[in-house]
């Protein structure tokens, strides 16, 4: 499996947190339909993604998953956890989420 993270940060503005955007690319040797089904099912990510402590669906998306918002809590080597909210902004079936 290949894992690549792209991070983009907007300029820091006084009294505001930095905004980050992450993009990941994975290569998995499995039929694309199987991979798509597993990746699209965010609620079950903690079952196979060790660093992920929990996922909560904040808002359901449409039938394709567009607009779905999830809140995830991540384990770290640091003495605290990290929390991220995700929103599906584009879906291309069997290509990318």
N, C-alpha and C positions, 0 to 999 in steps of 0.2 A: 504494500500500500504506500502510495506517495502522498505526503501531506505538505502543503505549502500555505503559508498565511501571508496575506497582503494587508498592511495596515496603513490607513490614510488618516492624517490628523489635521483638523482645521487649526488655524492660528489661535493661540491662547488669547482670550479677551479677559481683562481684569474682572474678577468676581464671577467668572463662568468656568464650568468644567470643560476640559478638552473633549471634543467629539471625535469618536473613532469609527472607522468603517473597516470591517474584516471581510476578506474574501479567501475562501479555501478551495483548494483543488486536490482531489483524491483520485488515485487510480486503483480500482478494485477488480480482481479477476472473478467475475460472476456475471450472470445474465443481467442486462440492463433493467429488465422489468423487476427483478428481485431487488436490485440496489435501489431503484426508484421507490419501491414500496417501503423499504426500510428507512430511507432518508426522509421521505415525506411524513412518516409517523413519529413526529418529534416527542410525543409523550413517552415513547418507549426507548428513546436514546439512552437513558441511564442504565438500561439493562445490558448494553454492549459497549458503552463509552465510559471507561473507568473514571475519567476526570470529572464527569458530569454527575452532580449530586442529585439534582431534581429538575424537572421541567413541568411548568404549569401552563395550560392554555388560557390565556387572558381574554382572547376574542377569537371566535371561530371565523374562518375565512369562507369564501364561496366554495362551490363543489370542486374546483381545481386546487383550492388551498390559498388562492390569492387573498391577501388581506389578513391572513391568520397572524395573530400576535401571541408570542410565547415568552415566558419569563423562565430563565435558566439560572441555576446556582451551580458554580464550579468549585471543585476542590483545588487547592494550590499547595505548593511547598511552603508558602508563607503562612503565618499564624492566623489567617482569615480566609474567607471564601469570597468569590467574585460573583456578582449578579449581572446578567445581561438580559435585555429585552430584545426580541427579534420580531421583525414583521416581514412577511413574504410580500415582496413588491413586484415580482415577475415570476411567471411559471411557463416553461416550455416543456411539455410532456416528453419524458424520456431524454431530455437534453440537459435542463438545469432548473433549479428552484432558486 
